[in-house]
Amino acid sequence: MWKDVGLRVREHRGELVMLDDPRLDPLWAAVGEAGVPVALHTADPVAFFQPVDERNEHWTRTRTSTSTSRRASPSWDASRAPRGRSCSAGRVLFGTDEIPPHPDVYRIHFRFMETDDEAFAHSLDDPPLMGRWTISGLDLPDDVLEQVYAGNALRLVPRLA
């Protein structure tokens, strides 16, 4: 499921449809009952929803891009993410849309999940495609990391074992 849900898909009154909308409960129940995995791509950086001017961290990219600014849409606030705790760990798979994969990008992903490091770069690019912001590590426990990196995928697709 692409990030259109929560960012662009609207109900008849014009309100955004969010992933936790109760009207989607039958969908989630059906895929759960059928054992069908659902891949979600959600959220965008806050800067994508702010005016495109010199105060926007995404300004450097927007000056050289033909893309248009996105406005007035909710965004995920990374400061609300649980640190050092698991949150539905049995329902999360590690994945990236980095193609082709680059070892240094994976190092950033692993640092994000495995450490409690503060305020490090989320990208190798300069300027970063998603804006000049930093991330801080989640410091996930080893048992959660095992599930996210491999265990959940093996449970969902046993032939991978």
N, C-alpha and C positions, 0 to 999 in steps of 0.2 A: 504494500500500500504506500503510495507516494505521499509526499508532504502536502499535497493539495487539500487533504482533509486536515482542517485546522488552520489552513492559510488561504484557501480559495473557494472551496465548496461551501455553498450557502443554502440555507433553507428558504422557503417561500417568503418569509418576512425579512430576508436579507442578513440574518445572523449567521455567523460562521458555524459549520458543523465540526465539532471537536471529536477526537478519537474516543473519549469517554461519554459521548452522547448516549443517553439511555435507549434511543431509537436504534442504535447499532448493537444493542445487547443480543438480539436474536442472531445476528451475524457472528458475533464472537462466540456465542453458545454453539452454533452449528459447526464452525471450524474446529472448536475445541472438542466437540463430541466426535467429529470425524477424524480427529488427530492430524489436522492439516496445519502445518506451520504457517505463520503469517510474518512476512518481513515488512518492517515499517521504516520509513525514512521521514523523520519529523524535524521540525524547527529550522530556523535560520538565525544568523547573528542579529542582535538588536539593531545594529547599524543599518541593516537592510530596510528598516521601517522608520528611519529618521530622515529629516531633510538632507538632501545631497548638497552639502556645502563644505567649506573648509573645516568646520567643527566635527564633521562626520569621519569616524575612523576609516571608513571605506572610500573616502574622497580620492585618494591617490589612484585607486583602481577605476573609479567611475569616470575620471577625467579622460581615461584612455579606452573606455569601453562604450559600446553602443547600447548597452542594456539600460533599462529604465529603472527608476527607483521604485521600491515597494513601500506602501504606506499603510498606517493604521491597522496593523495586524498583530496578534499576540505573538510572543516569542518565548522560548524556553529560557528560564533564568538559571544559569549554571550554579549560582550560589545556593540554590535550594537542593542540589544533589547531595545525597547522604555520603559522608566521608567515613571510610573505615567500616561501613556496614553494608549488609546485603539487602537488596530490595528486589524481591521476586527473582533471585539469581537463577532459578530453574527455568526461567522464561526468556533469558537473554543469550544471544549468540554474538561472538565477536565477528565483525565484518567491516570491510572498508570498500569504498568505491575508488580507491587508488589503483588506476590501471595505466601502465603496468606497475606492479608493486615495486616500491623502492625501499630497501632495507632501512634507510634513515627515517622514512615516514613511519614505518612500523615501530622503530625505536621510540618515536614520539607517542604513538598509541600505547605501547607497553608502559612507558613512563607515566602516562596519564592514569592508567588503571592500577599500576603496581606500587606507586610511590606516594609520599605525602609532600613531594616537592611543590613549591609555591611559584606562581607567576612565571611560567616558561612558555616559549613560543609554540604555537599550535601548528606551525607550517615551516617549511624550508624556504618558501618563496619570499622575496622582498621586492615589492610589498606583498604581504599575504593576500591571497585571493579573497578570503572572507573578512579581512579587516585587521587592523593593528590592535588586537587584544591578546591577552595571555590566558593560559589555563593553569589549573592547579590539580595535582594528583588526587585520585579518589582513595588510594591506599586500601584497595580491596583485599580481604583475607585470602589466603591460598586456596581454601576450599571453594570460594566463589570464583576465583580466577580459573580453577580447573574446570568448573562448569561452563563458564563463559567461553573459554578458549577451545574446549574440546568435548567435555562431557555431555552438554546439551545437544550438540550436533550428532554425537554418536547415539544418543537416545532417540533422536528424531529420525535419523537415517542409519539404522544398524549396519547396513552394507559398507559403511565407511570404515568399520572396525577391521 
